[in-house]
Amino acid sequence: MYDLAIIGGGPAGVAAGVYASRKKLKTVFITESFGGQSAVSSEIQNWIGTISISGQELALNLESHLKAYANDSVEIKSGEKTEFIEDSDRGFLIKTDAGEYKAKTVLVASGSHRRKLDIPGAKEFEHKGISYCASCDGPLFAGKNVHIIGGGNSAFETASQLLAYCETVTILNRSSEFRADPATVKKILQNPRVKSVLNAHLAEIKGDKFAKSLVYANGENKKKVELKTDGIFVEIGLIPAVEFVKDLVTLDKWNHIIVDPKNQRTSVEGVWAAGDCTNGLYHQNNIAAGDAVKALEDIYLHLHAK
């Protein structure tokens, strides 16, 4: 019986793992891989304390940091996929594709993954002009003319970020109305460097070594239009990686785990969650790590207050 099971190898999971080791909690750390969503980013400039780092290097650093302090407290199970977690006598049963583990408490830090474009050229030009992270890749497009796919708040937040770097930003939305808050839409579209296209059904991404243009069909007249672009930022939603706890904890309508922001507790006593898999207001590497540390402090008190 472990004191704690940590699920996930991104910034949240690793931050919790390091703190669990420092607090001498007997922990099983389960992850398919290290690094989280940022592992595929070509350059990250907002990981605090590091001026610039690639996603791959960040993933290696996270893994190395955890292993350096794991000692005899944290047992790392890398390459294992968690299939389900259920309440059991005096704790929780964690079933993976390679084994079973029992723990008194659980921290879910499984993150999420971006909803991807499913059109010709989307796979070929991912990370070659198509980005799913403005905060990671925005500075790489300084002085460029970029396009954003999406019409929700995240799309307009991305536009706001990109305006600090890019010459122009064009937002393409599938429907005739934006889903973002009206006040946000009005504020962003007032900027003369921002354009918008409604009823734009993205059809194809074209290019050579790098994405050079996008093709969309007008939703009303079906006419196809091709636009030149220097970069495409996709904001069509996140899919939380919570399938293995969907019958255990309470989720919101977007399938994020609902947590108490004060301590990261879920609806089930003994289960905490941190990072992109939660309904936290903002999803960023630094925030995920901080939320996980917050959860770990609370988990430690929970275990030692009994």
NUMAR-270558 format. One record per residue (C-alpha): residue in one letter; residue number from 1; z, y, x. Coordinates in Angstrom, 3 decimals, padded with zeros to 6 digits. Layout:
% residues N
SITE|residuo|num|up|north|east
SITE|A|NUM|Z|Y|X
...
END
This chain:
% residues 306
SITE|residuo|num|up|north|east
SITE|M|1|000.000|000.000|000.000
SITE|Y|2|-001.141|003.294|001.497
SITE|D|3|000.618|006.589|000.810
SITE|L|4|-002.722|008.269|000.237
SITE|A|5|-006.398|007.483|-000.227
SITE|I|6|-008.872|010.265|000.642
SITE|I|7|-012.385|009.922|-000.764
SITE|G|8|-015.073|011.977|000.976
SITE|G|9|-016.121|012.969|004.497
SITE|G|10|-017.051|016.633|004.115
SITE|P|11|-014.950|019.660|005.117
SITE|A|12|-012.468|019.009|002.285
SITE|G|13|-011.921|015.342|003.041
SITE|V|14|-011.646|015.842|006.805
SITE|A|15|-009.260|018.805|006.466
SITE|A|16|-007.039|016.622|004.282
SITE|G|17|-007.322|013.733|006.728
SITE|V|18|-006.210|015.841|009.694
SITE|Y|19|-003.245|017.188|007.736
SITE|A|20|-002.337|013.710|006.480
SITE|S|21|-002.186|012.511|010.079
SITE|R|22|-000.039|015.456|011.141
SITE|K|23|002.368|014.661|008.313
SITE|K|24|002.380|010.941|009.230
SITE|L|25|001.176|009.787|005.822
SITE|K|26|-000.201|006.253|005.841
SITE|T|27|-003.726|007.058|004.716
SITE|V|28|-006.998|005.266|004.072
SITE|F|29|-009.952|007.601|004.530
SITE|I|30|-013.097|006.396|002.720
SITE|T|31|-016.511|007.991|003.090
SITE|E|32|-020.173|007.032|003.113
SITE|S|33|-020.863|009.620|005.827
SITE|F|34|-019.477|012.770|007.410
SITE|G|35|-020.507|016.373|006.916
SITE|G|36|-021.119|016.809|003.202
SITE|Q|37|-024.080|018.832|001.893
SITE|S|38|-024.223|021.008|004.997
SITE|A|39|-025.079|018.070|007.245
SITE|V|40|-028.778|018.736|006.642
SITE|S|41|-028.665|022.506|007.253
SITE|S|42|-030.559|023.708|010.312
SITE|E|43|-028.062|026.473|011.029
SITE|I|44|-024.670|027.448|009.557
SITE|Q|45|-023.336|030.911|010.344
SITE|N|46|-020.325|031.123|008.047
SITE|W|47|-018.145|028.226|009.265
SITE|I|48|-015.138|030.284|010.317
SITE|G|49|-014.429|030.248|014.046
SITE|T|50|-017.940|029.117|014.965
SITE|I|51|-020.681|031.745|015.304
SITE|S|52|-023.539|029.319|014.705
SITE|I|53|-023.731|025.563|014.310
SITE|S|54|-026.239|023.066|012.968
SITE|G|55|-025.285|020.884|010.024
SITE|Q|56|-025.619|017.773|012.153
SITE|E|57|-023.294|019.177|014.811
SITE|L|58|-020.786|020.216|012.154
SITE|A|59|-020.783|016.665|010.799
SITE|L|60|-020.156|015.253|014.289
SITE|N|61|-017.374|017.779|014.894
SITE|L|62|-015.674|016.883|011.619
SITE|E|63|-015.792|013.195|012.451
SITE|S|64|-014.545|013.777|016.009
SITE|H|65|-011.703|016.012|014.828
SITE|L|66|-010.449|013.420|012.376
SITE|K|67|-010.716|010.548|014.863
SITE|A|68|-008.908|012.551|017.547
SITE|Y|69|-005.816|012.907|015.361
SITE|A|70|-006.006|009.801|013.178
SITE|N|71|-003.786|007.755|015.512
SITE|D|72|-001.939|005.070|013.557
SITE|S|73|-001.633|007.190|010.393
SITE|V|74|-005.206|007.464|009.124
SITE|E|75|-007.389|004.383|008.820
SITE|I|76|-011.038|005.439|008.607
SITE|K|77|-013.452|003.430|006.455
SITE|S|78|-016.838|005.000|007.228
SITE|G|79|-020.011|003.776|005.563
SITE|E|80|-018.210|002.634|002.410
SITE|K|81|-019.115|003.820|-001.065
SITE|T|82|-016.308|004.148|-003.596
SITE|E|83|-017.272|002.376|-006.821
SITE|F|84|-014.245|003.040|-009.020
SITE|I|85|-010.589|004.011|-008.999
SITE|E|86|-008.126|002.777|-011.588
SITE|D|87|-004.442|003.149|-012.329
SITE|S|88|-002.487|000.127|-011.191
SITE|D|89|001.160|-000.817|-010.860
SITE|R|90|002.943|001.860|-008.814
SITE|G|91|-000.277|003.422|-007.613
SITE|F|92|-004.055|003.265|-007.690
SITE|L|93|-006.636|000.616|-006.922
SITE|I|94|-009.671|001.905|-005.030
SITE|K|95|-012.685|-000.428|-005.099
SITE|T|96|-015.535|000.173|-002.646
SITE|D|97|-018.707|-001.748|-001.900
SITE|A|98|-016.855|-003.342|001.018
SITE|G|99|-013.281|-003.914|-000.134
SITE|E|100|-010.258|-002.910|-002.161
SITE|Y|101|-007.355|-000.632|-001.265
SITE|K|102|-004.125|000.375|-002.973
SITE|A|103|-002.550|003.794|-002.611
SITE|K|104|000.328|005.709|-004.137
SITE|T|105|-001.781|008.884|-004.384
SITE|V|106|-005.471|009.810|-004.280
SITE|L|107|-007.341|012.914|-003.153
SITE|V|108|-010.914|013.051|-004.419
SITE|A|109|-013.067|015.155|-002.090
SITE|S|110|-016.404|013.524|-002.827
SITE|G|111|-018.350|016.767|-003.156
SITE|S|112|-021.604|017.102|-005.034
SITE|H|113|-025.295|017.158|-004.369
SITE|R|114|-027.906|019.684|-005.307
SITE|R|115|-030.230|018.908|-008.155
SITE|K|116|-033.554|018.589|-006.372
SITE|L|117|-037.028|019.697|-007.335
SITE|D|118|-039.174|016.804|-008.518
SITE|I|119|-042.701|018.101|-007.973
SITE|P|120|-045.445|017.523|-005.395
SITE|G|121|-044.483|019.070|-002.050
SITE|A|122|-040.750|019.265|-002.769
SITE|K|123|-039.761|016.385|-000.479
SITE|E|124|-042.325|017.211|002.193
SITE|F|125|-041.127|020.813|002.632
SITE|E|126|-037.368|020.351|002.183
SITE|H|127|-035.765|022.196|005.136
SITE|K|128|-039.276|023.375|006.013
SITE|G|129|-039.261|026.387|003.746
SITE|I|130|-037.331|024.906|000.831
SITE|S|131|-033.580|025.467|000.982
SITE|Y|132|-030.749|024.506|-001.324
SITE|C|133|-028.148|026.736|000.361
SITE|A|134|-028.562|030.511|000.622
SITE|S|135|-025.228|031.027|002.371
SITE|C|136|-026.303|028.502|005.033
SITE|D|137|-029.959|029.440|005.482
SITE|G|138|-030.328|033.000|004.179
SITE|P|139|-030.191|034.723|007.606
SITE|L|140|-033.089|032.557|008.785
SITE|F|141|-035.364|034.394|006.323
SITE|A|142|-034.588|037.937|007.465
SITE|G|143|-037.423|040.319|006.607
SITE|K|144|-039.248|037.645|004.596
SITE|N|145|-040.507|037.470|001.009
SITE|V|146|-038.705|034.631|-000.745
SITE|H|147|-038.552|033.004|-004.164
SITE|I|148|-035.620|031.597|-006.108
SITE|I|149|-036.035|028.799|-008.618
SITE|G|150|-033.468|028.982|-011.424
SITE|G|151|-032.052|031.355|-013.997
SITE|G|152|-028.307|030.819|-014.055
SITE|N|153|-025.473|032.693|-012.371
SITE|S|154|-025.961|030.727|-009.145
SITE|A|155|-029.580|031.887|-008.949
SITE|F|156|-028.540|035.522|-009.276
SITE|E|157|-025.673|035.095|-006.814
SITE|T|158|-028.256|033.691|-004.402
SITE|A|159|-030.484|036.697|-005.033
SITE|S|160|-027.594|039.007|-004.241
SITE|Q|161|-026.962|037.198|-000.948
SITE|L|162|-030.626|037.148|000.044
SITE|L|163|-031.088|040.858|-000.560
SITE|A|164|-028.960|041.437|002.534
SITE|Y|165|-031.676|039.801|004.632
SITE|C|166|-034.980|039.493|002.804
SITE|E|167|-037.714|042.033|002.144
SITE|T|168|-038.268|040.907|-001.456
SITE|V|169|-036.737|038.315|-003.767
SITE|T|170|-038.566|036.870|-006.770
SITE|I|171|-036.687|034.805|-009.368
SITE|L|172|-038.656|032.196|-011.326
SITE|N|173|-037.101|030.873|-014.529
SITE|R|174|-038.435|028.073|-016.765
SITE|S|175|-037.399|029.602|-020.064
SITE|S|176|-037.981|032.981|-021.690
SITE|E|177|-034.378|034.059|-021.106
SITE|F|178|-032.010|033.895|-018.153
SITE|R|179|-028.827|031.843|-018.530
SITE|A|180|-026.857|034.117|-016.203
SITE|D|181|-024.436|036.709|-017.525
SITE|P|182|-026.398|039.660|-018.964
SITE|A|183|-024.452|042.162|-016.835
SITE|T|184|-025.291|040.211|-013.681
SITE|V|185|-028.960|039.947|-014.640
SITE|K|186|-029.185|043.681|-015.307
SITE|K|187|-027.488|044.613|-012.044
SITE|I|188|-029.675|042.375|-009.847
SITE|L|189|-032.969|043.195|-011.563
SITE|Q|190|-032.308|046.916|-011.142
SITE|N|191|-032.890|046.471|-007.432
SITE|P|192|-036.495|047.499|-006.674
SITE|R|193|-036.830|044.618|-004.199
SITE|V|194|-036.178|042.022|-006.923
SITE|K|195|-038.863|040.659|-009.240
SITE|S|196|-038.653|038.058|-011.976
SITE|V|197|-041.052|035.652|-013.655
SITE|L|198|-040.128|034.032|-016.966
SITE|N|199|-041.663|030.910|-018.535
SITE|A|200|-042.545|029.701|-015.052
SITE|H|201|-042.809|025.904|-014.903
SITE|L|202|-042.958|025.040|-011.223
SITE|A|203|-045.785|022.597|-010.538
SITE|E|204|-046.316|022.277|-006.773
SITE|I|205|-045.291|023.485|-003.322
SITE|K|206|-048.105|023.929|-000.806
SITE|G|207|-048.163|024.491|002.939
SITE|D|208|-048.826|022.913|006.324
SITE|K|209|-045.906|022.600|008.725
SITE|F|210|-043.985|025.016|006.518
SITE|A|211|-044.082|025.909|002.820
SITE|K|212|-046.620|028.679|002.296
SITE|S|213|-047.058|028.957|-001.470
SITE|L|214|-045.801|027.736|-004.821
SITE|V|215|-047.747|026.984|-007.979
SITE|Y|216|-046.330|027.411|-011.460
SITE|A|217|-047.731|027.011|-014.953
SITE|N|218|-047.098|029.678|-017.541
SITE|G|219|-045.072|028.077|-020.322
SITE|E|220|-046.970|029.956|-023.018
SITE|N|221|-050.636|029.802|-022.034
SITE|K|222|-050.376|026.940|-019.484
SITE|K|223|-052.335|029.011|-016.980
SITE|K|224|-051.526|028.105|-013.377
SITE|V|225|-050.561|030.793|-010.891
SITE|E|226|-050.198|030.449|-007.120
SITE|L|227|-047.831|032.743|-005.231
SITE|K|228|-047.553|033.141|-001.475
SITE|T|229|-044.015|032.674|-000.180
SITE|D|230|-042.038|032.683|003.052
SITE|G|231|-039.230|030.619|001.612
SITE|I|232|-038.000|028.936|-001.568
SITE|F|233|-034.353|028.719|-002.585
SITE|V|234|-033.587|026.204|-005.318
SITE|E|235|-030.691|026.869|-007.711
SITE|I|236|-031.144|024.437|-010.592
SITE|G|237|-027.655|023.013|-010.622
SITE|L|238|-025.222|020.742|-008.824
SITE|I|239|-024.406|017.141|-009.623
SITE|P|240|-020.742|016.382|-008.845
SITE|A|241|-020.198|013.001|-007.179
SITE|V|242|-017.554|011.824|-009.634
SITE|E|243|-019.041|008.707|-011.230
SITE|F|244|-016.214|006.568|-009.833
SITE|V|245|-013.473|008.626|-011.553
SITE|K|246|-015.210|009.647|-014.794
SITE|D|247|-012.990|007.289|-016.803
SITE|L|248|-009.831|008.238|-014.923
SITE|V|249|-009.539|012.049|-014.853
SITE|T|250|-010.612|014.846|-017.179
SITE|L|251|-013.980|016.437|-016.423
SITE|D|252|-015.485|019.673|-017.683
SITE|K|253|-018.843|019.832|-019.487
SITE|W|254|-020.645|019.929|-016.134
SITE|N|255|-018.754|016.826|-014.933
SITE|H|256|-016.580|018.704|-012.468
SITE|I|257|-013.023|017.419|-012.092
SITE|I|258|-010.664|019.879|-013.765
SITE|V|259|-007.875|020.909|-011.394
SITE|D|260|-004.905|023.237|-011.368
SITE|P|261|-005.979|025.897|-008.836
SITE|K|262|-002.361|026.365|-007.773
SITE|N|263|-002.032|022.859|-006.312
SITE|Q|264|-005.346|021.013|-006.994
SITE|R|265|-003.708|018.464|-009.325
SITE|T|266|-005.940|016.708|-011.855
SITE|S|267|-005.077|015.537|-015.367
SITE|V|268|-003.632|012.296|-013.931
SITE|E|269|-000.332|012.323|-012.064
SITE|G|270|-000.908|011.104|-008.532
SITE|V|271|-004.536|012.240|-008.325
SITE|W|272|-005.691|015.485|-006.690
SITE|A|273|-009.196|016.826|-006.091
SITE|A|274|-010.695|019.465|-003.812
SITE|G|275|-014.075|020.902|-002.930
SITE|D|276|-017.404|020.842|-004.732
SITE|C|277|-016.460|017.983|-007.053
SITE|T|278|-013.952|020.272|-008.814
SITE|N|279|-014.272|023.092|-011.318
SITE|G|280|-013.187|025.629|-008.720
SITE|L|281|-014.866|029.002|-009.156
SITE|Y|282|-016.654|029.000|-005.790
SITE|H|283|-018.090|026.107|-003.793
SITE|Q|284|-018.168|026.759|-000.045
SITE|N|285|-017.213|024.757|003.051
SITE|N|286|-014.323|027.038|003.975
SITE|I|287|-012.971|027.087|000.429
SITE|A|288|-013.236|023.304|000.168
SITE|A|289|-011.243|022.859|003.365
SITE|G|290|-008.574|025.312|002.188
SITE|D|291|-008.261|023.676|-001.220
SITE|A|292|-007.857|020.269|000.450
SITE|V|293|-005.068|021.556|002.683
SITE|K|294|-003.392|023.019|-000.396
SITE|A|295|-003.666|019.636|-002.108
SITE|L|296|-002.296|017.822|000.938
SITE|E|297|000.777|020.023|001.060
SITE|D|298|001.419|019.243|-002.598
SITE|I|299|000.783|015.527|-002.097
SITE|Y|300|003.312|015.454|000.734
SITE|L|301|005.954|017.093|-001.468
SITE|H|302|005.104|014.698|-004.309
SITE|L|303|005.581|011.647|-002.095
SITE|H|304|008.798|012.852|-000.482
SITE|A|305|010.411|014.316|-003.578
SITE|K|306|010.702|010.948|-005.297
END
